[in-house]
Amino acid sequence: MSYWVQSVERRITAPADRIYALIADPVRHKDFDGSGTLVEAVEVSSSVRPLGAGDWFSMTMDFHGKYTMTSTVVEAVPGERFAWQCKPHAHSSKWRFIFGGRIWRYELESDGDTTLVRETWDLREERLRMLVVVGRRQVRVAMRRTLDRIAALLEAE
C-alpha cells in the first residue's frame, strides 16, 4: 500500500459473481455505502447490468452539502474486478476543474465457497490529492464498513 493508494479487504461467504453483480450496479451502491455520503444514483448510462468499461453513472452525494459526482467505469472484468473514476458532475459543480480523478476499485478472489474482496481508494490521478488524502483514515474506516455491509447483504440471502 502506498501513500496515495489505500486498501482494505475482507473474506465474504458468497460467490464472486454475486458480489460482482452487486458492486457493478450503481443503483445498489447506496445499499452498502459505508461512508454515509451517498444519497442515490441519479443517472446511469446503460440499463444493462452489470455495467461495462466506458459506461458511466452519476451519484448525488452529501458531505457538508449536496453535490453530484459522475463516475466512468474504467475496469470491468466480471467476477474479478470492477473500478470507476469519479469527477464532479460537469453541470452541477464549480469544483469540476479542481477535484476529480480518484479511482474506487473492487477486486475479487474466489476459492469457491468464499471470496476475498479488496476495496481500494486510488488517488494517483486525483487532481488535488494533497487535500483529499488528509481524510484517508476516515476513508479506510468507511471502506471497512462498506465490506461489512456487502457481507451482510449477501450472506443473509
N, C-alpha and C positions, 0 to 999 in steps of 0.2 A: 504494500500500500504506500502510495506517495502522498506528499503534502496536498496535491491537487486532486487525488482520487481516493475516495473513502468507500469501503465496502463492509457489509455485514452479511452473514449467512446463517441459515437455519435448515435443518432437515425437516421435511414435511411428509406426513404419511398420505401421499396422494401421487398418482402418476403424473409424469411431466406434461403429458398432453392436456390434462385437466387444468394444471397450473398455468400453462401457456395460454389456453383459451381464456382464462380469467384476466391475465395481465395484458393480453393483446386486444382486449375490448375496452376502450377508454370510457364507455358508459358505466362500466363496473368499477372504475378506479375509486370512486367515492366510497364504495363498499369496503375497501381495505386500506384507504389512505391513513397512515399513522401520524401524519403531521398536523391534521386538523385544519389545514388551509384550503383544501379542495372543496369547492361548493358543488359544481356539476359540469358535465360535458355539455357545451352549448352548440358545437358544430363538429361534425365528423365527415371527412371527405368521401367515405365509402360506406355503403350499407353492408358490405361483405365483411364477415368476421371469420377468422382473425384478420386484422389489418396487415398489410404488407409494406415492404420498404417503399418509401415515397409517399405513402398515404399520410394524412395529417389530421389533427384534431385540436380543437380549442376548448380550454377549460376556464371557467370562472373560478378565481382564487380569492381568498380573503386573508390577508396578512397585513394588519394595520391599515385596512382599507381594501375594497374590492378592486380587482383588475382581471384582465384576461390574458392568458398565455396561449400561444399556438405552438404546437409541437409537430415535428415531422419524424416519422418512423425512419430510423437510419439503419437498423438491423432487424431482420425478421427471419429467423430460422426456426420453423415450427418444432416445438418440443425441446429446444435447446437455448435459444437466445432471442430476446426482444428488447429493443432500445429506441428511445426517442430523444430528440434535441429540442429544447424549449427556447422560445423567444417571445418577448411581449407582442401581443396582437397588434398588427400594423395600424388598425383603425382606432384603437382604444387607449393607447399608452404614449405619453410624452417621453417615456424612457426607452422606447423601442430601439433607439440608436446607441444607447449606453449599455443596457443589460442584455443578456441573452447568450446562448451558446452551450449551457451546461447540458450534459447528457445523463439520462437515467437509464440504467441497463439492468436487466434481469438475465441471469444465466442459470440453466437447469442441468443438473447431472443426476440421472435416474439410475437406481440399482434394481429396479423392478417394483419393489414394494414401497419404497420411499424415494424422495427426490431432495437433493441438496439444492437449495435456492440461494443464490447470491445476488444481492441488490447493490448496485454501485452508483455513486454520485461522482461524476467526472467533470471537473471544472477546467480541464486543459484548454477548452475552446471558449470558455466564458469570458466575455469582454472585460468585465470588472471583477475578475476573480479575487483580487486582493480585498475587496469589500465583502464579497459573498462568502469567502472562506471563513470569516470570523464566526459564522454560525455552524461550523462543521460538527461540533459536539452535539448540538441540538438536532442536527440532521441525522447523525448516527442513532440517536435515541428514537427519532421518528421512523427511521428505516427498520429498526428492530421491532417497533410496534406494528409497522406495515407487514412484516413477515409473520408476526404472531396473528394478525387478522386474516392473512391469507390462509394460514394453517387452520384457524378456527372455522372459516367459511368452508374449506374443502374437506377437512377431517370430520366435520359434522354431517356431511352428506352420506 
